[in-house]
Amino acid sequence: MSDTPPYEPPEVWKWETPSGGKFASINRPVAGATHDQALPVGRHPHQLYSLATPNGVKVTIMFEELLAAGFEGAEYDAHLIRINDGDQFGSGFVALNPNSKIPALLDRETGSRVFESGSILLYLAEKFGAFLPAGVARTECLNWLFWQMGSAPYLGGGFGHFYSYAPEKIEYCIDRFAMETKRQMDVLDRQLADKRYICGEEFTIADMAIWPWYGGVALNAVYGAAKFLDTASYTHLMRWANDIAKRPAVIRGKMVNRTWGELGEQLHERHDASDFADKTQDKVEASKA
């Protein structure tokens, strides 16, 4: 029996010590800018400020898929936001996204600021008339887009935090969120049992939203927990995850604003298609093999 008395929440919570863990230095209970910092602006209509986390990758995949589909107006500049350095609390970024989370987009053609990754995907899909079907299929696509937005916090802030980032391993927390993560993967596996993509034969923004999180976990690219979660047992999810990973636009999108991993997989900022140069050629050719 432990001699440590059980925790009793105070009547009024106060922030007295950092929460601990990998991201403790950037967590705080108040919003707003901490310092003046203007955002850089490139030459293209779309200015993206991001980092290649799963939420950031959703949007760079969308841009690269639009360009691959021939939408020249989708050219973009992708500026790096280093969240561990607190760039998201700079005055310029907070003006774009008062919630201080990546990604954030400025559309210079319309003057629109767009934040929240799902909102950016929907905004671009409607602007270019791409990757969002019409009619009943549109509603189904949006069902899954919003499913991802509501479900991923249990995967990321829940399972991912307690399994990978928390200062100590807490069995109850890991078990609770592992159970929910596996339930969500089962939802996807059943959905994909008779479908090529999430909503059918067509690749949509629902796939772009879901794949960086759940495809990342399935392929062991997020949290290193594939074995722990037995992701190989979700055969339809694995087939879908591997198929999307081979798309050339996805290969490029994953590289943008990435600052870790192999150097050949990093493109800190993207301002022109030529920035990729030969960096992705080997990966694209390998994906066709």
N, C-alpha and C positions, 0 to 999 in steps of 0.2 A: 504494500500500500504506500502511495506517495505521501510524503510529509508536506507537500506543497498544497496550500489551501485552494479550493476551487475559485476560479475567477468570477467575480461579481461585477457586472457593468456598473459604472458610476451613474449617479442620477443625471449628470450632464457631462458628456464626453468633451475632453479637451486634448488638443494636440500638444503633447509635452515632449515626446521623443519620436525620432524617425521610426517608420514602420519596419525597417530592416529589409533585407533582400537586395537583389541586384539593382532595382530601380528606386531604392529608398531616397536617393539624392534628388530625384525630380518629382517625388510625390508630395503633395501638400493639400490642405483642405480649403484652399481659397483659389479663385480664378483671377484672370487679369494678367497684364504684362509685368515682368520683373525688371525689364531693361529696354532701352531704346535700341532698336535694330531694324533698319529698313531691309526690305526684301529685294533681291536682285531681280531684274526683268530682262528677259531675252527678246528675240525678234519675232517669235511666232505668236499666233493668236491665243494659244493656250499656255498658261504658265502654271506648272505643277510644282508644288512644294511638298517633298515627301521623303520617305525612307523605305527600303525594300523589306518591310515587315509584311505579313500576309495582307493587311489592309492596304498598304501602299502598292503591293504587287497587283492587286485587283485592277487598279487604274492604269498602271503602265502596260499591263496586258491588253486592256481595252484600247488604249491609244495605238499600240503596235498592231493589233488585229484590225482596227479601222484603216490604218495606213496600208496594211497588207491587202485589204479589200478594195483599195483604190481611192479612198477618201483623202485626197491631198489636203483638204482643209483641216484635217485632224493633226497637222504638224504641231509639235509641242516642245517646250523647253522644260526639262525636269531638273529642278534645283534641289540640292541635298539639304535636308533638315536633320541635324545630328541631335536626336532627342536626349542622348546621355549628357550632352553639353547644354541642354536647356534652350536650344534654338526656338522651340515651339512656344516659348514664353516671351520672345521678342515682340516689340510693339507692332511690327509689320505683320508678323504671322497672326497675332491675336486679332488684328483688324480683319483678317481673312476668316479665321475660325476662332470665335471667342471661347471655344471649348479646348483650345490648345492641343489638339490631336492631329496627327497626320492621317491621311493626305488632305491637302487643301488646294483648290483650283481657282485661278482667276481667268475668266474668259474675257479677253480684251475686246473682242468683237461686240459682245453684248453688255459688257460692264458688270457681269454677274460674278459674285463670289459663290463658290459651291463647296460645302464641306460635308463630311460623312461619306465614306467610300461608296455606300449604296446609292446615296443621292447623286454622286458624281457619275456612277455608271448609268443611272437612269437618265440623267441630264444629257450625257453624251449620246446615249442610244436614241433619245427623242430628237436631239439636234441633227443627227446624221441619218436617222431612219434606219438603223442597223442593229442587229443582235437583240431585237425586241420584237417578237411576232405580234400580229394583230388579232383582234377579236378575243375569243375564249382563250386562245393560246397565250395572249398577252397577260390575262389575269393569272393563268397558271405560272407563267414566268415570274410575275411579281410576287406570287405566293412564296416561291422558293427564294427569291431575292430577300424578302423580309424574314423568311425563316432563318436564313443565314445571319442576318443582322441581330435577330433575337437569340439565336442559339450559340453563336461563337463566343460570347462572353463567358459561358460556362466552360467552354473548351480552353480559352485563353486565360482570362483572369481567374478562372477556377482551377481546372486541371493543370494547365501550363504553369501557373504561378506556384502552386503547391508542390508539383512534381519537379520543377526545374529551378525555380528562382527563390522560393521562400528560404529564410535563413535556417530553418530546421524542417525535417520531414515529419509531418503530422499525419498519422495513419488515418484518422477519421476523415480529414479533409481530402487526402488523396483518394481514398476509397469512394467517398461521396461523389467526387467529380469524375473519377474514372468510370464509375457506373453510368453517369449521365452522358459522358463522352461516347461510351460504347453504345448506349441507347440511340444517340444521334447517328452514329455510323451505321447502325442497323436500319434506321429510317432511310438513309441514303442508299444502302445496299439493296433494300427492298424496292425503292423507287427505280433503281437502275437495272433491275433484274430483266426487264424487257424493253429497255430504252438505251440508245447509244449515249445520249446526253441527258441531263436532268429533266428536261421537258420533252424529250423525244429525239427526233433525228437532227434537229437544228441546234447548233452551238449558240448559246445566248449569254446575256449578262448574268443569268442565274449560275451558269457554270463558272464564269469569271469570278463571281463573288465567293462561291463555295470552294472551288479548287485550291486556292492558296492556303486555306485553313485545313480542310479535311483531306484534300489530296496531299498536302504537305505532311500531315500526320501519318497518313497511310504509307507514304514513300520515305518516311523517317527523316524528312527534311525539317520538321518542326518538333522541338522538345526531345528528340531522340528516344521516343517512347513507342515505336512501332511494335517491338517485341513485347513490351509490357502490356500493351493494349491488344495484342494478337491481331493486328490489322490484316495480316495475310488471310485470315479466315473470312474476310468480307470480299469475296471473289468479284462481285460485280463492281463494287467500289474501287477495288484495285485495278480492274481492267480500265475503268473510266479514268482513274488518276494517271495511269501510265499512258493512255492514249493522248490525253491533254498535254502531258509533259513533253510529248514529241512535236507539238505544233511549233513551227519556227517563230511565230509571233510571241508565243508564250516563253520560249527560250530567251528571246530578246527582252521581253517585259520583265522577266525575273532578274535580269542583270542590272536594270536601271536603278540608280540610287542605292546600290548594294555596296557595303564597305567591309564585308567579311567574307570568309571562305577563300577559295582559290582566286588568284589574281585574274585569271582568265574569265572568271564569272562575275567580275566587278566592273561596273561602269558608274562611277560616282555621280556624274551628271550627264544628261543627254540633251544636246542642243541641235543635233542634226543626225539623219540616218547614217551619215558617214562616220559618226563617232564609234559605231560598232566595228567598222573596218573589217578585219578578218577575225575578229575576236570570237564571233559566234559561228563561223563557217564550219569548224570541226564538229561543233555540237549539233548543228543542223544536219550535216552529212551523217553523223553517227545515228541521229534519230530516224533516218530513212533506211538504215541497214536492217 
